[in-house]
């Protein structure tokens, strides 16, 4: 079981806007923030449901090629909303919403590259 995942962003403010919008469609919101003043220069935001963050975005990162993060969506409409929000906030298409039957018959996902090249996905495993 994974406790949390973190990525570094080249432009923290832009990454924060991107993930705030895209993850909100999945019910994942900022639940903790570390300021530069608290940490001596590092800043970060932890996203989650409830009060425990499981996905962190921090300042000072390099381009994120090779990283893939998939978030569970409750239904296909939410996958569509995730994709639309991500694209509207600077994401680049890496696979529009749709079925991916090569994974399994009900695998409905959408893939975007975030502002640093991280491959981010929203996926619903439920039948239509």
N, CA, C and O atoms as a printed pandas DataFrame, in Angstrom:
     atom_number atom_name residue_name chain_id  residue_number  x_coord  y_coord  z_coord
0              1         N          UNK        A               1    0.842   -1.182    0.000
1              2        CA          UNK        A               1    0.000    0.000    0.000
2              3         C          UNK        A               1    0.886    1.243    0.000
3              4         O          UNK        A               1    1.876    1.314    0.729
4              5         N          UNK        A               2    0.525    2.202   -0.809
5              6        CA          UNK        A               2    1.269    3.463   -0.874
6              7         C          UNK        A               2    0.662    4.447    0.123
7              8         O          UNK        A               2   -0.554    4.630    0.156
8              9         N          UNK        A               3    1.499    5.072    0.924
9             10        CA          UNK        A               3    1.029    6.072    1.875
10            11         C          UNK        A               3    0.807    7.411    1.200
11            12         O          UNK        A               3   -0.227    8.048    1.398
12            13         N          UNK        A               4    1.776    7.840    0.403
13            14        CA          UNK        A               4    1.618    9.086   -0.345
14            15         C          UNK        A               4    2.613    9.133   -1.487
15            16         O          UNK        A               4    3.606    8.405   -1.495
16            17         N          UNK        A               5    2.337    9.996   -2.450
17            18        CA          UNK        A               5    3.196   10.239   -3.605
18            19         C          UNK        A               5    3.476   11.721   -3.649
19            20         O          UNK        A               5    2.593   12.528   -3.360
20            21         N          UNK        A               6    4.689   12.093   -4.005
21            22        CA          UNK        A               6    5.030   13.500   -4.137
22            23         C          UNK        A               6    5.795   13.760   -5.409
23            24         O          UNK        A               6    6.600   12.940   -5.850
24            25         N          UNK        A               7    5.534   14.903   -5.989
25            26        CA          UNK        A               7    6.274   15.331   -7.176
26            27         C          UNK        A               7    6.755   16.754   -6.959
27            28         O          UNK        A               7    6.128   17.530   -6.238
28            29         N          UNK        A               8    7.865   17.087   -7.586
29            30        CA          UNK        A               8    8.382   18.445   -7.559
30            31         C          UNK        A               8    7.978   19.168   -8.828
31            32         O          UNK        A               8    8.011   18.592   -9.915
32            33         N          UNK        A               9    7.600   20.416   -8.694
33            34        CA          UNK        A               9    7.150   21.217   -9.829
34            35         C          UNK        A               9    8.156   22.322  -10.135
35            36         O          UNK        A               9    8.681   22.964   -9.226
36            37         N          UNK        A              10    8.414   22.534  -11.400
37            38        CA          UNK        A              10    9.307   23.613  -11.816
38            39         C          UNK        A              10    8.679   24.975  -11.513
39            40         O          UNK        A              10    9.386   25.906  -11.128
40            41         N          UNK        A              11    7.361   25.101  -11.683
41            42        CA          UNK        A              11    6.622   26.333  -11.375
42            43         C          UNK        A              11    5.534   25.952  -10.377
43            44         O          UNK        A              11    4.447   25.522  -10.763
44            45         N          UNK        A              12    5.833   26.113   -9.106
45            46        CA          UNK        A              12    4.930   25.668   -8.047
46            47         C          UNK        A              12    3.560   26.334   -8.136
47            48         O          UNK        A              12    2.546   25.648   -8.017
48            49         N          UNK        A              13    3.501   27.637   -8.340
49            50        CA          UNK        A              13    2.216   28.348   -8.381
50            51         C          UNK        A              13    1.344   27.832   -9.522
51            52         O          UNK        A              13    0.147   27.610   -9.336
52            53         N          UNK        A              14    1.930   27.642  -10.690
53            54        CA          UNK        A              14    1.168   27.133  -11.836
54            55         C          UNK        A              14    0.721   25.695  -11.589
55            56         O          UNK        A              14   -0.405   25.327  -11.923
56            57         N          UNK        A              15    1.607   24.877  -11.001
57            58        CA          UNK        A              15    1.247   23.492  -10.699
58            59         C          UNK        A              15    0.114   23.447   -9.680
59            60         O          UNK        A              15   -0.779   22.603   -9.771
60            61         N          UNK        A              16    0.154   24.344   -8.726
61            62        CA          UNK        A              16   -0.904   24.402   -7.708
62            63         C          UNK        A              16   -2.254   24.710   -8.354
63            64         O          UNK        A              16   -3.257   24.079   -8.021
64            65         N          UNK        A              17   -2.287   25.669   -9.271
65            66        CA          UNK        A              17   -3.546   25.985   -9.965
66            67         C          UNK        A              17   -4.036   24.785  -10.771
67            68         O          UNK        A              17   -5.223   24.462  -10.754
68            69         N          UNK        A              18   -3.110   24.124  -11.480
69            70        CA          UNK        A              18   -3.444   22.954  -12.300
70            71         C          UNK        A              18   -4.057   21.849  -11.437
71            72         O          UNK        A              18   -5.148   21.363  -11.735
72            73         N          UNK        A              19   -3.358   21.451  -10.367
73            74        CA          UNK        A              19   -3.845   20.347   -9.544
74            75         C          UNK        A              19   -5.065   20.729   -8.713
75            76         O          UNK        A              19   -5.933   19.883   -8.499
76            77         N          UNK        A              20   -5.165   21.965   -8.238
77            78        CA          UNK        A              20   -6.370   22.390   -7.528
78            79         C          UNK        A              20   -7.600   22.162   -8.409
79            80         O          UNK        A              20   -8.606   21.627   -7.943
80            81         N          UNK        A              21   -7.523   22.562   -9.668
81            82        CA          UNK        A              21   -8.658   22.447  -10.579
82            83         C          UNK        A              21   -8.915   21.001  -11.001
83            84         O          UNK        A              21  -10.045   20.520  -10.914
84            85         N          UNK        A              22   -7.877   20.314  -11.455
85            86        CA          UNK        A              22   -8.058   18.959  -11.986
86            87         C          UNK        A              22   -8.475   17.976  -10.902
87            88         O          UNK        A              22   -9.377   17.167  -11.123
88            89         N          UNK        A              23   -7.837   18.028   -9.728
89            90        CA          UNK        A              23   -8.150   17.059   -8.687
90            91         C          UNK        A              23   -9.473   17.348   -7.991
91            92         O          UNK        A              23  -10.096   16.430   -7.459
92            93         N          UNK        A              24   -9.915   18.600   -7.982
93            94        CA          UNK        A              24  -11.205   18.936   -7.377
94            95         C          UNK        A              24  -12.330   18.157   -8.045
95            96         O          UNK        A              24  -13.313   17.804   -7.394
96            97         N          UNK        A              25  -12.191   17.888   -9.333
97            98        CA          UNK        A              25  -13.232   17.122  -10.033
98            99         C          UNK        A              25  -13.336   15.701   -9.494
99           100         O          UNK        A              25  -14.365   15.049   -9.675
100          101         N          UNK        A              26  -12.292   15.210   -8.838
101          102        CA          UNK        A              26  -12.271   13.865   -8.267
102          103         C          UNK        A              26  -12.549   13.866   -6.765
103          104         O          UNK        A              26  -12.483   12.823   -6.115
104          105         N          UNK        A              27  -12.859   15.046   -6.218
105          106        CA          UNK        A              27  -13.099   15.153   -4.781
106          107         C          UNK        A              27  -11.818   15.139   -3.962
107          108         O          UNK        A              27  -11.846   14.868   -2.761
108          109         N          UNK        A              28  -10.695   15.429   -4.609
109          110        CA          UNK        A              28   -9.396   15.467   -3.944
110          111         C          UNK        A              28   -9.007   16.934   -3.814
111          112         O          UNK        A              28   -8.894   17.643   -4.814
112          113         N          UNK        A              29   -8.805   17.385   -2.589
113          114        CA          UNK        A              29   -8.588   18.814   -2.327
114          115         C          UNK        A              29   -7.357   19.020   -1.451
115          116         O          UNK        A              29   -6.883   18.084   -0.808
116          117         N          UNK        A              30   -6.837   20.259   -1.429
117          118        CA          UNK        A              30   -5.725   20.548   -0.522
118          119         C          UNK        A              30   -6.158   20.343    0.934
119          120         O          UNK        A              30   -7.175   20.883    1.369
120          121         N          UNK        A              31   -5.370   19.554    1.683
121          122        CA          UNK        A              31   -5.681   19.319    3.088
122          123         C          UNK        A              31   -4.543   19.740    4.011
123          124         O          UNK        A              31   -4.713   19.780    5.229
124          125         N          UNK        A              32   -3.382   20.054    3.435
125          126        CA          UNK        A              32   -2.241   20.493    4.236
126          127         C          UNK        A              32   -1.317   21.314    3.347
127          128         O          UNK        A              32   -1.139   21.018    2.166
128          129         N          UNK        A              33   -0.740   22.342    3.934
129          130        CA          UNK        A              33    0.206   23.157    3.176
130          131         C          UNK        A              33    1.425   23.450    4.035
131          132         O          UNK        A              33    1.306   23.730    5.228
132          133         N          UNK        A              34    2.598   23.383    3.417
133          134        CA          UNK        A              34    3.858   23.725    4.069
134          135         C          UNK        A              34    4.367   24.993    3.388
135          136         O          UNK        A              34    4.569   25.007    2.174
136          137         N          UNK        A              35    4.572   26.040    4.152
137          138        CA          UNK        A              35    5.039   27.298    3.571
138          139         C          UNK        A              35    6.566   27.358    3.586
139          140         O          UNK        A              35    7.234   26.640    4.331
140          141         N          UNK        A              36    7.090   28.235    2.741
141          142        CA          UNK        A              36    8.541   28.437    2.679
142          143         C          UNK        A              36    9.072   28.931    4.020
143          144         O          UNK        A              36   10.189   28.585    4.404
144          145         N          UNK        A              37    8.297   29.729    4.730
145          146        CA          UNK        A              37    8.712   30.257    6.035
146          147         C          UNK        A              37    8.839   29.129    7.061
147          148         O          UNK        A              37    9.759   29.140    7.879
148          149         N          UNK        A              38    7.938   28.171    7.026
149          150        CA          UNK        A              38    7.958   27.052    7.974
150          151         C          UNK        A              38    9.124   26.100    7.731
151          152         O          UNK        A              38    9.673   25.518    8.666
152          153         N          UNK        A              39    9.491   25.952    6.460
153          154        CA          UNK        A              39   10.434   24.896    6.117
154          155         C          UNK        A              39   11.817   25.390    5.714
155          156         O          UNK        A              39   12.702   24.586    5.419
156          157         N          UNK        A              40   12.007   26.686    5.700
157          158        CA          UNK        A              40   13.299   27.210    5.280
158          159         C          UNK        A              40   13.493   27.243    3.778
159          160         O          UNK        A              40   14.620   27.122    3.297
160          161         N          UNK        A              41   12.426   27.403    3.041
161          162        CA          UNK        A              41   12.529   27.557    1.594
162          163         C          UNK        A              41   11.650   26.633    0.779
163          164         O          UNK        A              41   11.227   27.002   -0.317
164          165         N          UNK        A              42   11.365   25.456    1.275
165          166        CA          UNK        A              42   10.513   24.494    0.588
166          167         C          UNK        A              42    9.051   24.895    0.769
167          168         O          UNK        A              42    8.661   25.354    1.842
168          169         N          UNK        A              43    8.255   24.725   -0.263
169          170        CA          UNK        A              43    6.818   24.875   -0.086
170          171         C          UNK        A              43    6.118   23.723   -0.775
171          172         O          UNK        A              43    6.584   23.205   -1.790
172          173         N          UNK        A              44    4.993   23.333   -0.208
173          174        CA          UNK        A              44    4.279   22.210   -0.777
174          175         C          UNK        A              44    2.837   22.190   -0.340
175          176         O          UNK        A              44    2.451   22.803    0.655
176          177         N          UNK        A              45    2.044   21.459   -1.120
177          178        CA          UNK        A              45    0.638   21.274   -0.796
178          179         C          UNK        A              45    0.331   19.787   -0.863
179          180         O          UNK        A              45    0.716   19.092   -1.803
180          181         N          UNK        A              46   -0.382   19.314    0.173
181          182        CA          UNK        A              46   -0.797   17.921    0.230
182          183         C          UNK        A              46   -2.274   17.811   -0.071
183          184         O          UNK        A              46   -3.102   18.475    0.553
184          185         N          UNK        A              47   -2.598   16.963   -1.039
185          186        CA          UNK        A              47   -3.984   16.756   -1.450
186          187         C          UNK        A              47   -4.496   15.436   -0.894
187          188         O          UNK        A              47   -3.744   14.473   -0.749
188          189         N          UNK        A              48   -5.798   15.408   -0.582
189          190        CA          UNK        A              48   -6.393   14.171   -0.106
190          191         C          UNK        A              48   -7.894   14.291   -0.006
191          192         O          UNK        A              48   -8.510   15.240   -0.491
192          193         N          UNK        A              49   -8.454   13.295    0.638
193          194        CA          UNK        A              49   -9.873   13.290    1.012
194          195         C          UNK        A              49   -9.870   13.137    2.524
195          196         O          UNK        A              49   -9.152   12.294    3.061
196          197         N          UNK        A              50  -10.650   13.930    3.202
197          198        CA          UNK        A              50  -10.564   13.920    4.660
198          199         C          UNK        A              50   -9.382   14.765    5.094
199          200         O          UNK        A              50   -9.107   15.805    4.497
200          201         N          UNK        A              51   -8.678   14.322    6.135
201          202        CA          UNK        A              51   -7.598   15.165    6.653
202          203         C          UNK        A              51   -6.194   14.625    6.385
203          204         O          UNK        A              51   -5.219   15.224    6.839
204          205         N          UNK        A              52   -6.061   13.510    5.659
205          206        CA          UNK        A              52   -4.740   12.964    5.385
206          207         C          UNK        A              52   -4.358   13.151    3.925
207          208         O          UNK        A              52   -5.051   12.662    3.033
208          209         N          UNK        A              53   -3.257   13.856    3.676
209          210        CA          UNK        A              53   -2.810   14.006    2.293
210          211         C          UNK        A              53   -2.152   12.722    1.788
211          212         O          UNK        A              53   -1.426   12.050    2.521
212          213         N          UNK        A              54   -2.421   12.397    0.521
213          214        CA          UNK        A              54   -1.766   11.242   -0.085
214          215         C          UNK        A              54   -1.033   11.596   -1.374
215          216         O          UNK        A              54   -0.340   10.759   -1.952
216          217         N          UNK        A              55   -1.191   12.848   -1.823
217          218        CA          UNK        A              55   -0.487   13.311   -3.024
218          219         C          UNK        A              55    0.046   14.706   -2.748
219          220         O          UNK        A              55   -0.713   15.612   -2.407
220          221         N          UNK        A              56    1.377   14.879   -2.899
221          222        CA          UNK        A              56    2.036   16.143   -2.612
222          223         C          UNK        A              56    2.633   16.744   -3.872
223          224         O          UNK        A              56    3.180   16.039   -4.720
224          225         N          UNK        A              57    2.515   18.063   -3.977
225          226        CA          UNK        A              57    3.211   18.828   -5.014
226          227         C          UNK        A              57    4.081   19.836   -4.282
227          228         O          UNK        A              57    3.608   20.563   -3.409
228          229         N          UNK        A              58    5.356   19.872   -4.645
229          230        CA          UNK        A              58    6.271   20.766   -3.949
230          231         C          UNK        A              58    7.050   21.631   -4.929
231          232         O          UNK        A              58    7.057   21.383   -6.135
232          233         N          UNK        A              59    7.696   22.634   -4.393
233          234        CA          UNK        A              59    8.516   23.538   -5.194
234          235         C          UNK        A              59    9.868   22.909   -5.474
235          236         O          UNK        A              59   10.279   21.953   -4.818
236          237         N          UNK        A              60   10.544   23.463   -6.454
237          238        CA          UNK        A              60   11.929   23.095   -6.704
238          239         C          UNK        A              60   12.159   21.834   -7.490
239          240         O          UNK        A              60   13.260   21.284   -7.465
240          241         N          UNK        A              61   11.156   21.363   -8.185
241          242        CA          UNK        A              61   11.315   20.115   -8.921
242          243         C          UNK        A              61   11.825   20.308  -10.335
243          244         O          UNK        A              61   11.813   21.411  -10.882
244          245         N          UNK        A              62   12.265   19.224  -10.898
245          246        CA          UNK        A              62   12.671   19.190  -12.305
246          247         C          UNK        A              62   11.509   18.652  -13.121
247          248         O          UNK        A              62   10.488   18.242  -12.570
248          249         N          UNK        A              63   11.665   18.657  -14.404
249          250        CA          UNK        A              63   10.629   18.107  -15.282
250          251         C          UNK        A              63   10.365   16.656  -14.935
251          252         O          UNK        A              63   11.292   15.901  -14.641
252          253         N          UNK        A              64    9.075   16.261  -14.970
253          254        CA          UNK        A              64    8.668   14.970  -14.424
254          255         C          UNK        A              64    8.481   13.846  -15.417
255          256         O          UNK        A              64    7.655   12.965  -15.178
256          257         N          UNK        A              65    9.197   13.837  -16.502
257          258        CA          UNK        A              65    9.047   12.755  -17.466
258          259         C          UNK        A              65    9.294   11.408  -16.800
259          260         O          UNK        A              65   10.201   11.268  -15.981
260          261         N          UNK        A              66    8.494   10.436  -17.150
261          262        CA          UNK        A              66    8.646    9.096  -16.617
262          263         C          UNK        A              66    7.802    8.815  -15.394
263          264         O          UNK        A              66    7.713    7.663  -14.968
264          265         N          UNK        A              67    7.183    9.819  -14.817
265          266        CA          UNK        A              67    6.328    9.624  -13.648
266          267         C          UNK        A              67    4.888    9.469  -14.134
267          268         O          UNK        A              67    4.431   10.212  -15.003
268          269         N          UNK        A              68    4.179    8.494  -13.561
269          270        CA          UNK        A              68    2.753    8.289  -13.863
270          271         C          UNK        A              68    1.993    8.168  -12.556
271          272         O          UNK        A              68    2.379    7.413  -11.663
272          273         N          UNK        A              69    0.904    8.923  -12.456
273          274        CA          UNK        A              69    0.055    8.897  -11.277
274          275         C          UNK        A              69   -1.377    8.715  -11.750
275          276         O          UNK        A              69   -1.846    9.463  -12.608
276          277         N          UNK        A              70   -2.074    7.736  -11.203
277          278        CA          UNK        A              70   -3.475    7.496  -11.555
278          279         C          UNK        A              70   -4.354    7.717  -10.331
279          280         O          UNK        A              70   -4.080    7.195   -9.250
280          281         N          UNK        A              71   -5.405    8.493  -10.517
281          282        CA          UNK        A              71   -6.380    8.763   -9.469
282          283         C          UNK        A              71   -7.690    8.077   -9.828
283          284         O          UNK        A              71   -8.106    8.105  -10.986
284          285         N          UNK        A              72   -8.341    7.465   -8.850
285          286        CA          UNK        A              72   -9.608    6.785   -9.063
286          287         C          UNK        A              72  -10.748    7.788   -9.151
287          288         O          UNK        A              72  -10.848    8.706   -8.337
288          289         N          UNK        A              73  -11.602    7.602  -10.144
289          290        CA          UNK        A              73  -12.807    8.412  -10.303
290          291         C          UNK        A              73  -14.025    7.522  -10.044
291          292         O          UNK        A              73  -13.992    6.336  -10.373
292          293         N          UNK        A              74  -15.094    8.062   -9.465
293          294        CA          UNK        A              74  -16.252    7.235   -9.137
294          295         C          UNK        A              74  -17.100    6.843  -10.350
295          296         O          UNK        A              74  -17.835    5.856  -10.312
296          297         N          UNK        A              75  -16.988    7.634  -11.431
297          298        CA          UNK        A              75  -17.784    7.339  -12.617
298          299         C          UNK        A              75  -17.130    7.971  -13.842
299          300         O          UNK        A              75  -16.171    8.735  -13.730
300          301         N          UNK        A              76  -17.661    7.641  -14.996
301          302        CA          UNK        A              76  -17.063    8.111  -16.249
302          303         C          UNK        A              76  -17.217    9.611  -16.445
303          304         O          UNK        A              76  -16.340   10.254  -17.022
304          305         N          UNK        A              77  -18.311   10.171  -15.977
305          306        CA          UNK        A              77  -18.502   11.621  -16.099
306          307         C          UNK        A              77  -17.415   12.381  -15.329
307          308         O          UNK        A              77  -16.993   13.458  -15.751
308          309         N          UNK        A              78  -16.974   11.835  -14.229
309          310        CA          UNK        A              78  -15.920   12.468  -13.447
310          311         C          UNK        A              78  -14.585   12.393  -14.176
311          312         O          UNK        A              78  -13.793   13.333  -14.107
312          313         N          UNK        A              79  -14.324   11.293  -14.873
313          314        CA          UNK        A              79  -13.122   11.201  -15.704
314          315         C          UNK        A              79  -13.153   12.301  -16.762
315          316         O          UNK        A              79  -12.147   12.969  -17.002
316          317         N          UNK        A              80  -14.310   12.483  -17.392
317          318        CA          UNK        A              80  -14.456   13.531  -18.406
318          319         C          UNK        A              80  -14.207   14.913  -17.809
319          320         O          UNK        A              80  -13.533   15.742  -18.421
320          321         N          UNK        A              81  -14.750   15.164  -16.610
321          322        CA          UNK        A              81  -14.579   16.466  -15.947
322          323         C          UNK        A              81  -13.123   16.700  -15.580
323          324         O          UNK        A              81  -12.615   17.812  -15.729
324          325         N          UNK        A              82  -12.451   15.666  -15.102
325          326        CA          UNK        A              82  -11.015   15.765  -14.788
326          327         C          UNK        A              82  -10.231   16.191  -16.026
327          328         O          UNK        A              82   -9.424   17.118  -15.970
328          329         N          UNK        A              83  -10.470   15.519  -17.126
329          330        CA          UNK        A              83   -9.757   15.813  -18.370
330          331         C          UNK        A              83  -10.006   17.259  -18.810
331          332         O          UNK        A              83   -9.070   17.969  -19.179
332          333         N          UNK        A              84  -11.260   17.689  -18.771
333          334        CA          UNK        A              84  -11.605   19.056  -19.182
334          335         C          UNK        A              84  -10.919   20.086  -18.289
335          336         O          UNK        A              84  -10.374   21.072  -18.787
336          337         N          UNK        A              85  -10.942   19.868  -16.980
337          338        CA          UNK        A              85  -10.319   20.822  -16.057
338          339         C          UNK        A              85   -8.805   20.858  -16.249
339          340         O          UNK        A              85   -8.201   21.931  -16.242
340          341         N          UNK        A              86   -8.199   19.695  -16.419
341          342        CA          UNK        A              86   -6.748   19.647  -16.616
342          343         C          UNK        A              86   -6.352   20.358  -17.901
343          344         O          UNK        A              86   -5.388   21.123  -17.912
344          345         N          UNK        A              87   -7.075   20.117  -18.973
345          346        CA          UNK        A              87   -6.759   20.757  -20.256
346          347         C          UNK        A              87   -6.964   22.272  -20.168
347          348         O          UNK        A              87   -6.195   23.033  -20.755
348          349         N          UNK        A              88   -7.989   22.711  -19.445
349          350        CA          UNK        A              88   -8.269   24.144  -19.313
350          351         C          UNK        A              88   -7.220   24.870  -18.483
351          352         O          UNK        A              88   -7.120   26.095  -18.543
352          353         N          UNK        A              89   -6.433   24.120  -17.704
353          354        CA          UNK        A              89   -5.426   24.731  -16.834
354          355         C          UNK        A              89   -4.004   24.393  -17.259
355          356         O          UNK        A              89   -3.102   24.318  -16.426
356          357         N          UNK        A              90   -3.811   24.191  -18.548
357          358        CA          UNK        A              90   -2.471   24.053  -19.083
358          359         C          UNK        A              90   -1.988   22.641  -19.322
359          360         O          UNK        A              90   -0.850   22.450  -19.750
360          361         N          UNK        A              91   -2.821   21.639  -19.057
361          362        CA          UNK        A              91   -2.427   20.265  -19.316
362          363         C          UNK        A              91   -2.321   19.992  -20.814
363          364         O          UNK        A              91   -2.907   20.693  -21.639
364          365         N          UNK        A              92   -1.553   18.949  -21.137
365          366        CA          UNK        A              92   -1.433   18.516  -22.535
366          367         C          UNK        A              92   -2.029   17.118  -22.661
367          368         O          UNK        A              92   -1.829   16.262  -21.800
368          369         N          UNK        A              93   -2.754   16.907  -23.733
369          370        CA          UNK        A              93   -3.416   15.632  -23.968
370          371         C          UNK        A              93   -2.408   14.486  -24.053
371          372         O          UNK        A              93   -1.375   14.591  -24.715
372          373         N          UNK        A              94   -2.734   13.400  -23.371
373          374        CA          UNK        A              94   -1.968   12.165  -23.490
374          375         C          UNK        A              94   -2.911   10.972  -23.618
375          376         O          UNK        A              94   -2.515    9.831  -23.379
376          377         N          UNK        A              95   -4.149   11.241  -23.993
377          378        CA          UNK        A              95   -5.154   10.192  -24.147
378          379         C          UNK        A              95   -6.495   10.674  -23.650
379          380         O          UNK        A              95   -6.761   10.672  -22.449
380          381         N          UNK        A              96   -7.344   11.089  -24.584
381          382        CA          UNK        A              96   -8.670   11.623  -24.245
382          383         C          UNK        A              96   -9.494   10.565  -23.506
383          384         O          UNK        A              96   -9.187    9.375  -23.583
384          385         N          UNK        A              97  -10.529   10.991  -22.796
385          386        CA          UNK        A              97  -11.377   10.042  -22.077
386          387         C          UNK        A              97  -11.924    8.960  -23.008
387          388         O          UNK        A              97  -12.368    9.233  -24.123
388          389         N          UNK        A              98  -11.876    7.745  -22.521
389          390        CA          UNK        A              98  -12.423    6.639  -23.305
390          391         C          UNK        A              98  -12.084    5.300  -22.683
391          392         O          UNK        A              98  -11.314    5.204  -21.728
392          393         N          UNK        A              99  -12.685    4.271  -23.256
393          394        CA          UNK        A              99  -12.423    2.906  -22.805
394          395         C          UNK        A              99  -11.027    2.473  -23.220
395          396         O          UNK        A              99  -10.543    2.827  -24.295
396          397         N          UNK        A             100  -10.398    1.712  -22.360
397          398        CA          UNK        A             100   -9.088    1.111  -22.622
398          399         C          UNK        A             100   -9.239   -0.397  -22.384
399          400         O          UNK        A             100   -8.750   -0.919  -21.383
400          401         N          UNK        A             101   -9.921   -1.101  -23.311
401          402        CA          UNK        A             101  -10.226   -2.517  -23.082
402          403         C          UNK        A             101   -9.005   -3.417  -23.016
403          404         O          UNK        A             101   -9.116   -4.565  -22.587
404          405         N          UNK        A             102   -7.840   -2.925  -23.431
405          406        CA          UNK        A             102   -6.634   -3.730  -23.302
406          407         C          UNK        A             102   -6.221   -3.875  -21.840
407          408         O          UNK        A             102   -5.433   -4.762  -21.515
408          409         N          UNK        A             103   -6.743   -3.013  -20.941
409          410        CA          UNK        A             103   -6.513   -3.183  -19.511
410          411         C          UNK        A             103   -7.590   -4.106  -18.919
411          412         O          UNK        A             103   -7.274   -5.109  -18.279
412          413         N          UNK        A             104   -8.860   -3.753  -19.140
413          414        CA          UNK        A             104  -10.003   -4.625  -18.864
414          415         C          UNK        A             104  -11.226   -3.971  -19.486
415          416         O          UNK        A             104  -11.185   -2.780  -19.793
416          417         N          UNK        A             105  -12.317   -4.713  -19.683
417          418        CA          UNK        A             105  -13.455   -4.209  -20.475
418          419         C          UNK        A             105  -14.084   -2.904  -19.977
419          420         O          UNK        A             105  -14.609   -2.132  -20.780
420          421         N          UNK        A             106  -14.039   -2.648  -18.677
421          422        CA          UNK        A             106  -14.680   -1.447  -18.127
422          423         C          UNK        A             106  -13.712   -0.329  -17.775
423          424         O          UNK        A             106  -14.111    0.648  -17.142
424          425         N          UNK        A             107  -12.440   -0.451  -18.174
425          426        CA          UNK        A             107  -11.424    0.548  -17.837
426          427         C          UNK        A             107  -11.670    1.798  -18.671
427          428         O          UNK        A             107  -11.458    1.805  -19.884
428          429         N          UNK        A             108  -12.125    2.863  -17.994
429          430        CA          UNK        A             108  -12.413    4.138  -18.663
430          431         C          UNK        A             108  -11.472    5.179  -18.071
431          432         O          UNK        A             108  -11.584    5.520  -16.893
432          433         N          UNK        A             109  -10.554    5.681  -18.875
433          434        CA          UNK        A             109   -9.561    6.593  -18.353
434          435         C          UNK        A             109   -9.288    7.770  -19.261
435          436         O          UNK        A             109   -9.670    7.783  -20.431
436          437         N          UNK        A             110   -8.620    8.759  -18.697
437          438        CA          UNK        A             110   -8.141    9.925  -19.429
438          439         C          UNK        A             110   -6.749   10.244  -18.907
439          440         O          UNK        A             110   -6.486   10.159  -17.707
440          441         N          UNK        A             111   -5.863   10.612  -19.822
441          442        CA          UNK        A             111   -4.473   10.873  -19.487
442          443         C          UNK        A             111   -4.081   12.278  -19.937
443          444         O          UNK        A             111   -4.404   12.698  -21.049
444          445         N          UNK        A             112   -3.382   12.999  -19.061
445          446        CA          UNK        A             112   -2.845   14.315  -19.412
446          447         C          UNK        A             112   -1.420   14.418  -18.890
447          448         O          UNK        A             112   -1.056   13.768  -17.910
448          449         N          UNK        A             113   -0.628   15.234  -19.547
449          450        CA          UNK        A             113    0.655   15.625  -18.995
450          451         C          UNK        A             113    0.422   16.920  -18.235
451          452         O          UNK        A             113   -0.189   17.849  -18.763
452          453         N          UNK        A             114    0.903   16.989  -17.001
453          454        CA          UNK        A             114    0.787   18.236  -16.252
454          455         C          UNK        A             114    1.822   19.228  -16.766
455          456         O          UNK        A             114    2.475   18.972  -17.777
456          457         N          UNK        A             115    1.977   20.340  -16.091
457          458        CA          UNK        A             115    2.844   21.412  -16.558
458          459         C          UNK        A             115    4.317   21.037  -16.554
459          460         O          UNK        A             115    5.123   21.701  -17.206
460          461         N          UNK        A             116    4.684   19.980  -15.828
461          462        CA          UNK        A             116    6.072   19.525  -15.757
462          463         C          UNK        A             116    6.296   18.208  -16.485
463          464         O          UNK        A             116    7.372   17.618  -16.379
464          465         N          UNK        A             117    5.299   17.744  -17.221
465          466        CA          UNK        A             117    5.451   16.515  -17.989
466          467         C          UNK        A             117    5.109   15.248  -17.242
467          468         O          UNK        A             117    5.386   14.155  -17.736
468          469         N          UNK        A             118    4.513   15.358  -16.062
469          470        CA          UNK        A             118    4.070   14.179  -15.326
470          471         C          UNK        A             118    2.803   13.648  -15.992
471          472         O          UNK        A             118    1.884   14.411  -16.291
472          473         N          UNK        A             119    2.758   12.340  -16.223
473          474        CA          UNK        A             119    1.605   11.688  -16.835
474          475         C          UNK        A             119    0.569   11.412  -15.744
475          476         O          UNK        A             119    0.764   10.533  -14.905
476          477         N          UNK        A             120   -0.535   12.168  -15.760
477          478        CA          UNK        A             120   -1.567   12.073  -14.737
478          479         C          UNK        A             120   -2.824   11.490  -15.367
479          480         O          UNK        A             120   -3.226   11.880  -16.463
480          481         N          UNK        A             121   -3.428   10.560  -14.664
481          482        CA          UNK        A             121   -4.601    9.855  -15.181
482          483         C          UNK        A             121   -5.728    9.895  -14.171
483          484         O          UNK        A             121   -5.493    9.889  -12.963
484          485         N          UNK        A             122   -6.966    9.936  -14.676
485          486        CA          UNK        A             122   -8.154    9.641  -13.880
486          487         C          UNK        A             122   -8.781    8.405  -14.500
487          488         O          UNK        A             122   -8.921    8.318  -15.719
488          489         N          UNK        A             123   -9.159    7.449  -13.659
489          490        CA          UNK        A             123   -9.701    6.185  -14.176
490          491         C          UNK        A             123  -10.901    5.733  -13.360
491          492         O          UNK        A             123  -10.932    5.847  -12.134
492          493         N          UNK        A             124  -11.890    5.215  -14.083
493          494        CA          UNK        A             124  -13.070    4.583  -13.485
494          495         C          UNK        A             124  -13.066    3.125  -13.933
495          496         O          UNK        A             124  -12.943    2.834  -15.123
496          497         N          UNK        A             125  -13.199    2.213  -12.974
497          498        CA          UNK        A             125  -13.195    0.789  -13.276
498          499         C          UNK        A             125  -14.601    0.201  -13.331
499          500         O          UNK        A             125  -14.761   -0.983  -13.627
500          501         N          UNK        A             126  -15.611    1.004  -13.051
501          502        CA          UNK        A             126  -16.980    0.513  -12.989
502          503         C          UNK        A             126  -17.608    0.416  -14.374
503          504         O          UNK        A             126  -17.246    1.172  -15.275
504          505         N          UNK        A             127  -18.543   -0.508  -14.545
505          506        CA          UNK        A             127  -19.271   -0.563  -15.821
506          507         C          UNK        A             127  -20.082    0.715  -16.032
507          508         O          UNK        A             127  -20.409    1.417  -15.075
508          509         N          UNK        A             128  -20.395    1.002  -17.261
509          510        CA          UNK        A             128  -21.150    2.226  -17.604
510          511         C          UNK        A             128  -22.491    2.279  -16.891
511          512         O          UNK        A             128  -23.246    3.235  -17.067
